[in-house]
Amino acid sequence: MHAGFRKIISKNRTEAFLFLFAAVFSSWLMFATFAYSNGNMLIASKAWSDFASHIPLIRSFSFGNNFPIQYPLFAGSPIHYHFLFFLLAGVLEKIGLRIDFALNIPSILGFTFLLLMVYFFAKKIFSSKAVGILSVVFFLFNGSLSFLNFLKQHPLSNSFVSEIISNKSFPSFGPYDQSVVSAFWNLNIYTNQRHLGLSFALSLFIIYIVYFNLSKIKRKTEVSIILGLILGASYLLNIVVFLMSVSVLVCFVFLNIERKNTFILLSIAFIIFFPQYLYFQGENSGFKLLFAPGYLINNNLNLMNFLKYWFMNLGFQPVFFLFGFLIASKKVRLIFISFLSCFLIGNLFQFSPEMAANHKFFNYFMLIASMFSAYFLVFLWKKNIFPKVFILCIIFLLIFSGIIDFFPILNDTKIVLADYKNNPDIAWIMKNTNPKSVFLTTQYLYDSSSIAGRKIYLGWPYFPWSSGYDTQKRSDGIKNFFHETNFFLICSFLKNNHIDYVSLYQPSEDFPFDIVFWENNFKTIYNNKQTSIKIYSQETVCKKI
């Protein structure tokens, strides 16, 4: 058996090395951006904002009681966010894993799975290990023209290489820094959106089985049903990736690629998906399908701006993946055409309140498009049409921005977030409140109650707003509540909104409370002068009436 195993490894050294690299690199990437030490969470500064949503969601399952499932930063309404990945992390923490392991292990497995799927997909399409390896390289190091912004900030000099290595910021982070090149090409999206790697990998896996293996399987119908069940359930893993998978498979039906079995797969997926869709589209949902051509240049769309935008964002990749498309076989071209639907949909429609969320359509498309670029360059290499050094220069040009973007992640600093062992506020809430409790808190990000797994009436508005909730209504209601001095109306607000506790920190424009009024009229059940938190229960507040 040992000899047989060695023989397998010997025959598949490339795959064995890739698996080892993928596992090690994924482990470093995830633990480098989220770790735990001495009772503190260590969060990379570039992941700080996203984790302010992830951690409350995870903790609502591990330390709280979030069934039926609600969005913990907008208590009281059914969840509209794909929660399955974070439910898994919460369950892992609940059964005893430390939170960094509970989140990082699924993240590592998902990203490793994605790297392997990129390799095997490209290798299978073009029957070339070299194309598979180069496709992985193109995935890890994006081909945008963000390096031009870096050159503006760091002109060529003797210290240019050291400036790249020591760099701590992304040269382009559009639309948030007004740059044309978007923030969604570097590996930061996979460290922040931990469920994205697994979502992409699972989607590629389903399509891989349909395209390459379904015709060879005896029990096609049964396999199609199983794949349909997996695809339908993946709606809870990532809504947008589910839509993209459906888009590709619908193209398969029209292009006569395993038409009958793909139709069966899609039918089963629809049966599983539709009840979830109805639940997600329930009360307060702001999701609407809008025709919004142009993606992030929607407000200034014309042909020149469109071409300029995608040239800056895709760089020279289109030149090479189009040549790869032209020299590919007719059957292989159908794969490209099917995935091209994602690029077109992302440029035509808006699916959520935040248009930038469409970036997943383009990331997904480029997984496949880059394979065609890799195929064309390997073709040139083998044909000796150009000197090999010229092809190496092209490859470098296609990954230069990605190389630059790698170092801000490598050099990122950690922000320390005290967990319940070191934060008495969190510990008190965990010990003295019901896991199903709802808090109205005057602190948006990383509030102690949400880290303790309790739901809060309104967290940082961006998070629930981007999931379609009416945050403005709640924000206005909170302001009116804190201006109120009528005890009956104060109590009615708390009871009508099922708020169990009020946590007061410092007054602000969003939370204009009068601390003297609260101290004089209501009993404080918890007070920590060091963190300036005072907690009041609905029970004690409503004693006034």
N, C-alpha and C positions, 0 to 999 in steps of 0.2 A: 504493500500500500504506500509505504514511504517512497519507494522507487517510482511508483506510478505518479505520485504527486510531484516529484522532482521532474519527471518527464513532461508533465503538463506545464509546469512553470518554464521549463526549457523551451517548449514550443511557443509559449506565449509570454516571452520576456517583456515585450513592449507593454502588453496589457497589465502584467504584474507590476512593472515599474510605475505605470500610470495610476494603478489603483493605490499603490503605496504613496505616491506623490499627492494624489487627490485627498487621501485620508489625512496625511500630515498637514498639507496646506490648509485644508478646510478646518482642521482642529486649531491650527494657529490663528486663522482668520477670525474664528468665532470667539475663542478665548481671549484674543488680543483686544476685542471690542467689548466683551462683557465677562467679568470675573467676580470672584468673591474672596474676601480675606478678612479675618478677625471680626466677623459680624458686620462687615460693610460690603455693599455692592460697589464694584468698580466699573464705571460705564465710560466708554470712549466719548470724548466731547462731541464727536461728529454723530454719535448715536444717541446723544442725550435727549433730543426732542422726541424721537420716535419711541424710545423706551419709556417715556412718560405716559404713553398709551399702552404699551405692551405689558409692563409690570402690573398695573392695576387689573388688566384683563386676566393675566396669569393668576394673580393672587385672589381674584374673585372666585376662582375655582379651587385653589389650594387652601386658602385660609378663610374664604368666605363661603357663602351658600348662594350660588348664582343659578338656581333652577326654579322656574323656567328662565332661560338665559336672557339677560338684559345686557346692554352696554354699560359697564360700571361707571363710565364718566357721564352718563345721561340716564340716571335711574328712573325706572317706572315704565319704560317702553321696550318692546321686543327688540332684540339686537338686529342691526342691519349690516353688521360687519362680519366677514368670514372669520370665524372664531376657532375652527377645528384644530389648527396647529397650536394655538395658545391653550386650548382645553387640554391637549396632550401634555404640554409643559406643566400645566397646573396639576394634572393628575400625577405626573411623575414627582412633583414636589410634595404633593399630598401623601404619597406612599413612602417618602423618606429621602428623596434625592435633594441635595442643596440646589437652590434656584439656578445657579449658573450651569450646573450639570443638566438640570431639568430642561433648560432652554437650549443650551449649546449642543447637547447630544442629538436631538432631532435636527438642529440646524446643520451640524456636521454631516449627518447622514444624508440630508437633503442636498447639500452643496456637493458632496462627494458623488452622489447619485447623478447630479446634473453634469458634472465634469465627465463622468463615464458615459452618459447618454450622448453628449456632444461627440465624444470620440467614436463610439460604436455606430452612431447614426451616420456620421461622415464617412467612416471606414466602410460601412455597408453600402452606402449610395455609390461610392466611387471605387470600391474594391481596393482601397489604398490605406495602409497604416499611416503613411506620411501625411495624407490629407486629414486623417483623424487627429493626429498630433498637432498639425498646424491650425486646425479648427479650434482646438482647445486653447492654443496660444492666442488666437484672435479673440476668443471669448474672454479670456482673462485680461487682455490689454486692448482697450478700445481704439478704434481707428478715427476718432473725431479729430478736428483741427484745433483742439484746445491748446496744443503745444504752441500755436502762434501767440496766444495770450501770454503763455509762460515766457516766450522769447521777448515779448514787449517789456515784461517785468524784469527779465533776467537776460540782457543781451549777451551774446557769445563772448566769453572771456576765458582766461586760464582757470577760473574757479567755477565754470559752468556746470561741470559734472558734480562737483561737491554741492552746488546750489540745488541741483535736482535731488541728490541723496538726502539733503537736510531739509528739504521743502516740507512745510506743514499745512499748506492750504491748497485746495484745488484751484488751478488757474481759471477755470470756468465753472460757474454754478448757476446757470440760467434755469428758470427766469428770475431766481431770487437775488442775483447780483447784477441783473440787467444784461448779462452776457447772452450772445446768440446761441452758444453751445450749452446744451442743457446739463443739469446736474446728474442725469440718470444713466450715464454711460459707464461710470467707474464702479468698482466693487463695493462702494458704499451702499448701494441699493440692496445688496445681499446681506450686508451686516446689519442694516437697519430694518429691512423688511424680511425678517427671518424665514417667513413662510414661502418666499418667492422662489428660492432655489428648488425646494421640494415640489412646488407647483409646476414649474417649468419641466422638471425632470419627469414627473408623473405623466404630464401631457405628451412629452416626446416618447415616453415608453409606450403609451397607448397607440400613438400614431405609428411608431416603429413596428409594433406587433401587427397592426392592420396592414401596413404597406408591404412588409417584408415576409411575414410569417403566416398570415391568416390563410393564404392560398395553399400552404403546405400542411395545414392542420386538418385532421380527419373530422373532428367534431367542431366545425366552424361556427355553427349556430350557438352552441353552448359557450364557446370562448367569446363570441360577440356579446352574448348576454352578460357574461362576467365583466367584460371591459365596459359595457354600458352602465353596469351598476357602479363600477369604480369611477367612471367619468361623472355620473350623476352625483355621487357623493362628494366629488371634488369641488362642487359648487361651494361647499362650506369651507373648503381649504383656501380657495382664491376665486372669487367671482369672475374677475376679468380673464384669468387664465382658462377658466371653464368656457367662457364665451369664445376665446380664441381657438380652443381645441375643437369646439363645435363648428366654428367657421372653416377650419381646415378640413374637417371630416365631411362637411356639407359639400365642399369643393370636390372631395374624393367621389361623392355620389354623382355629381354632375359630370365629372371627368371619367366616370366608369372605372374607378379604382375600387375593387371589391364592393361593387355597388349594393348588392343584396345584403351582405353581412354588415357593411357600414351603416346601412339604413336600419337594420335591426339594432345595432349598437346605439345609434342616435335615438331610436324610439324608446329603448329602455332608459337611456340617460334622461330623456325628457320626462318620463314617468317619475323618476326619482327626483329630478330637479324641480318640477312644477310646484309641488307643495312647499318646498323650501322658498321658492320665489314668492309665493303668496304670503308666506310668513315674513320674509324680509321686506316686502312691499306693504307692510301693515301700517298702522297708525304712525303718523309723523314722518313717514318716509318722504324724502325729497328727491329720490332718484327718478330721473326722466331721461328718455332717449331724445337727444336734441341733435338736429342737423347743424353742425358747427365746423365747416371745412377750414382746414389750415392749421389745426392743432394750436400751438402757442402763438402763431402769427395770425390767428383768426380775425383780429381787429385790423390787420394791415395786410390782407391777403391779395397778392397778385402773383403772376407767374414768376417774375424775377425774384421777389421776396421768398417765394416758396422754394425755388431752386437754390437760392443763396442759403436759406436756412438749412436745407438738407445737405448741401455741400459742406457747410461748416460742421454739421453734426455727424455725417457719415464719412467725411473726408474723401479719400480716393477709393474706398471700398466699392461703391457702385460701378466704377470702371471695371474692376476685376471680377466682381460677381456677375456682371452682365456678360463678360467674355466667357466666364465659366458656364453660364447658362447656355450660350450659343454653341459651345463645343460639347455640351452634355448630350446624352441620349434623349430621345423623345420622352421615354417613360420617366426619366429623372427630372426632366423639365417640369413635369406635372407636379412634382413635389414643390418646386420653387413657386409655381403659379398658385398652388394651394396656400402656401404660407404668405405669399404676396397679398392675399386677401386681408391679413391682419394689418399690414402697413396701410392699405387703403381705408379700412374701417377706422383705424386710429386717426387718420387724417380727415375723416368725414363726419364722425359722430362724437358726441360727448355723452358719457354714461354716468357721471357723478358730478356733484357741484364743483369739484376741482378739476379743471381741464388737464392739468399737469399729470394727473393719475393715468392718462392715456399712454404714458411712457412705456408701460408694459407691452403694449402692442408692438412697439418698435424694437424693444429689447428682444422680444420673442422672434420677430421676423429676422433680426440680425443673427440669431443663433444659426439659422439655416442659410441665410444669404452669405455669411462669412465662410461657410463650408464650400460654396461655389467659388469664392475668391481663392480659398486654399487649393481647390481642385485645379484652377487655371494656373496658379503659380507653380504647383507641382508638375503640371503638364509642361510648362516652359522649362522647368529645371531638367526634366527627363529628355526633352527634345533638343536641348542645347541651342535653342534659338538665340538666346542672349547669354552673355557671360554670367556665370553663377553669382559673381560678386554683385552684379546689377540686380539680380532677383533678391539677394539678401538685403540690398539697400531698399528695395520696394517693401519687403517684409518689415524692415525696421521702421520705415515711414508709416506703415499701417498700424504699428503698435507703439509708436513713440509717445503719443498722448497717454496711452494706458500705462506706460512705464512711469511717466511723470506723476500720474494720478495714484500710483501704488504707494508712493512714499508718504503722502499725507496720512494714509491709513497706518503705515508702519510707524510713523513718528507721532501719532496722535497721543494726546495726554488723557489720563483717566480722571474722571470726576468721582469723588467719594460720596456715596449715599448711605448713610447709617441705616441699618436694618433694625429689626425689633430688639436684637440683643444689645444694641448701643443707643437706641432711641426710645426713651421711656414713654413718649406719646404713643408710638406704635404699639408698644408692649401693653400699655394700659387699655387701649382700644380693643386689642385682641382678647384681653382677659375679661373686660367688663362690659362688652357689648355683644349683642346677638350677631352671628355671622351674616344674617340677612338684613342687618341694619342699613339705613340710608342716612347719609350725612349731607347737610348743607354747609359747605366749607368756604371760607374766604381766602383760600390759597388754591391756585389752579394746578400747578405742576407738582407732582410727587407729594401730594398731601398725605399726611400720616394715616388717615383713615383709608385711603385707597391702597396704600402699601400694606395695610393690615387686612386687605381683602374685602373691605366694605364698599358698597356702592355710594357714589356721591351724586347729588342732584344735578350739578353742572360742573364738569371739569373744564380744562382749557378748551374754549369754544371751537377752535380749529378742528379738533379731533371728531367730536360729534357732528359738527357742521359738514365735514367732508364725507361723513357717512349718511348724510341726508336728513339729519334732525333739525328741528326748528330751534336753534340756539338763541336767536334774537328774542323770541317770546319768553324764554326762561330767564334770559339776562335782564330783560325789562321787569319781569316779575320779581326777581331778586332785589333789584334796586327799589322797587315800590315797597317790598317787604321791609327792607331796612330803614326806609323813611317812615314806616308806620309806627304809631304810638298807641293805637287802639289794641288792647290785649285780646279782645275777641277776634279781630281780624288777623292778628299775628298767629294765634292758635289755629284759626281756620286754615290759614295758608299752610302751616305745617301738617295738619291732619289731611287736608285735601290732596296734598302732594306726597303723602306717606313718608314724611321726613321725621326720622327718629331723634336726630341730634343736630345741633348747630355748633360748628367750630369757628371761633373768632380769633383772628390773628391781628393784623393791623388794618385800619380803614383804608379804602382806596376808592378810585373813581368807580370801579365796578362793584365794590362792596362798601357803600357809604353808611356804615352803621355808626351809631353813637354809643361808644363803649360805656360811658357813664350811665346812660339809660339802661343798658343791659345789666350792668353791675348793681344798680340800685333796685331793679325790679325783678330780677330772676336769679335763682340760686345756681352758682357754678358747681358742677359736679366734678370737674377736673380743671386744674390750673397749673401751668408750668411757666414760671416767670422767665426761665432761660430761653425758651422757644416762643414766648409770648402767646401761648395758646390758651384759650378758655373754652371749655365745652359745656353746653347746656343741653338738657334732654327735653324732648317734647313734653314728657310727663311733668317736669318741674315748671316749664313755661306755661303750660295750660292749667296749672293750679291757680293762676291769677284770675280765672274766670269761673 
